[in-house]
Amino acid sequence: MNKEARGFTHDPKFVAEQIRDIIDVMIGRMKLESQQGSYTNLREKIRYLNVAEISNKKQPGGASIGMSISLIKNILNGRDPYFVKMVMDELTKGL
């Protein structure tokens, strides 16, 4: 399954869906009143991203690892310690 998923990374729709799933988790962790305008705000900010700048940058391996750690921490912040431990255990098994 993991090898199949790697093939989909060249499919823009698949990549967008995966990013959207991550965004849904992160916005879902916000207070309900803060969530309401978040998608509109995010949509506008995405529209103003510089496509050429993004496509020309190469990401060093260390940066990818650091960003992955930050993502994990952001998603799990404020959760029950037992839940955090279980997610981290499952994540390390799957990597």
C-alpha positions as CSV (number, residue, x, y, z in Angstrom):
1,M,0.0,0.0,0.0
2,N,2.8,2.4,0.9
3,K,4.5,1.8,-2.5
4,E,1.2,2.4,-4.2
5,A,0.8,5.7,-2.4
6,R,4.2,6.9,-3.6
7,G,2.9,6.6,-7.2
8,F,0.0,8.9,-6.4
9,T,2.3,11.7,-5.4
10,H,2.5,12.7,-9.0
11,D,-1.3,13.0,-9.1
12,P,-2.2,16.7,-8.2
13,K,-5.8,15.7,-7.1
14,F,-4.5,13.0,-4.8
15,V,-1.9,15.4,-3.3
16,A,-4.5,18.1,-2.8
17,E,-6.8,15.7,-1.0
18,Q,-4.0,14.5,1.3
19,I,-3.1,18.2,2.2
20,R,-6.8,19.0,2.7
21,D,-7.1,16.0,5.1
22,I,-4.2,17.4,7.1
23,I,-5.7,20.9,7.1
24,D,-9.1,19.5,8.2
25,V,-7.4,17.9,11.2
26,M,-5.5,21.0,12.1
27,I,-8.5,23.4,11.7
28,G,-10.7,20.9,13.5
29,R,-8.5,21.4,16.6
30,M,-9.3,25.1,16.7
31,K,-12.1,26.7,18.7
32,L,-15.4,26.4,16.9
33,E,-15.8,30.2,16.5
34,S,-12.3,30.4,15.1
35,Q,-13.0,27.6,12.5
36,Q,-15.7,29.4,10.7
37,G,-13.6,31.9,8.7
38,S,-10.5,29.7,8.6
39,Y,-11.2,28.0,5.3
40,T,-12.0,31.3,3.5
41,N,-8.9,32.9,5.0
42,L,-6.7,30.0,4.0
43,R,-8.2,29.8,0.5
44,E,-7.3,33.5,0.0
45,K,-3.8,33.0,1.3
46,I,-3.2,30.0,-1.0
47,R,-4.3,32.0,-4.0
48,Y,-1.5,34.6,-3.3
49,L,1.3,32.0,-3.0
50,N,4.0,32.4,-5.6
51,V,3.8,29.3,-7.8
52,A,7.2,29.9,-9.5
53,E,8.9,30.5,-6.1
54,I,7.5,27.3,-4.7
55,S,8.2,25.2,-7.7
56,N,11.9,26.3,-7.9
57,K,12.8,25.6,-4.3
58,K,14.5,22.3,-3.3
59,Q,13.9,21.2,0.2
60,P,16.9,19.7,2.1
61,G,16.3,16.5,4.0
62,G,16.8,18.1,7.4
63,A,14.1,20.6,6.7
64,S,11.7,17.9,5.7
65,I,12.3,16.1,9.0
66,G,11.9,19.3,11.0
67,M,8.7,20.2,9.2
68,S,7.4,16.6,9.8
69,I,8.1,16.9,13.5
70,S,6.4,20.3,13.7
71,L,3.4,18.9,11.9
72,I,3.1,16.0,14.3
73,K,3.4,18.3,17.3
74,N,0.8,20.8,15.9
75,I,-1.7,18.0,15.3
76,L,-1.2,16.4,18.7
77,N,-0.9,19.6,20.8
78,G,-3.4,19.6,23.7
79,R,-4.4,16.0,23.3
80,D,-4.6,13.4,26.1
81,P,-1.1,12.1,26.9
82,Y,-2.3,8.5,26.4
83,F,-3.7,9.4,22.9
84,V,-0.5,11.2,22.0
85,K,1.6,8.2,23.0
86,M,-0.6,5.8,21.1
87,V,-0.5,8.0,17.9
88,M,3.3,8.3,18.2
89,D,3.7,4.5,18.7
90,E,1.5,3.8,15.7
91,L,3.3,6.4,13.6
92,T,6.8,5.0,14.4
93,K,5.5,1.5,13.5
94,G,4.3,2.7,10.1
95,L,7.5,4.6,9.2
